[in-house]
Amino acid sequence: DNMKAKLALQGLEAIIQSVNIPEKGLLHRVRVGPFSDPSQITKTKNDLVENGFKTDLIKVNTNAAQ
């Protein structure tokens, strides 16, 4: 929740995903996006890194059959 609040102060909306990993326990991922413009992706990632956040780029397939 603290990280989500810090991102909000930077103007980014974030969501928290919780996952239970065997032998590691409950972990929380904080995600921002989605972004479709490559320049927006690069700028946001660079801004996050400059502010001390660890970033990973995740491509989501929005056309997948459900």
Contacts in CASP RR format, 6 or more apart in sequence:
PFRMAT RR
TARGET T0000
AUTHOR 0000-0000-0000
METHOD contacts of the structure
MODEL  1
DNMKAKLALQGLEAIIQSVNIPEKGLLHRVRVGPFSDPSQITKTKNDLVE
NGFKTDLIKVNTNAAQ
1 16 0 8 1.000
3 14 0 8 1.000
3 30 0 8 1.000
3 53 0 8 1.000
4 14 0 8 1.000
4 15 0 8 1.000
4 16 0 8 1.000
4 30 0 8 1.000
6 51 0 8 1.000
7 13 0 8 1.000
7 14 0 8 1.000
7 30 0 8 1.000
7 32 0 8 1.000
7 53 0 8 1.000
8 14 0 8 1.000
10 47 0 8 1.000
10 51 0 8 1.000
12 32 0 8 1.000
12 33 0 8 1.000
12 44 0 8 1.000
13 32 0 8 1.000
13 33 0 8 1.000
14 30 0 8 1.000
14 31 0 8 1.000
14 32 0 8 1.000
15 30 0 8 1.000
15 31 0 8 1.000
16 28 0 8 1.000
16 29 0 8 1.000
16 30 0 8 1.000
16 31 0 8 1.000
17 28 0 8 1.000
17 29 0 8 1.000
17 30 0 8 1.000
17 31 0 8 1.000
18 26 0 8 1.000
18 27 0 8 1.000
18 28 0 8 1.000
18 29 0 8 1.000
19 26 0 8 1.000
19 27 0 8 1.000
19 28 0 8 1.000
19 29 0 8 1.000
20 26 0 8 1.000
20 27 0 8 1.000
21 27 0 8 1.000
31 58 0 8 1.000
32 44 0 8 1.000
32 48 0 8 1.000
33 44 0 8 1.000
34 60 0 8 1.000
34 62 0 8 1.000
35 41 0 8 1.000
35 44 0 8 1.000
41 57 0 8 1.000
45 55 0 8 1.000
45 57 0 8 1.000
48 55 0 8 1.000
49 55 0 8 1.000
END
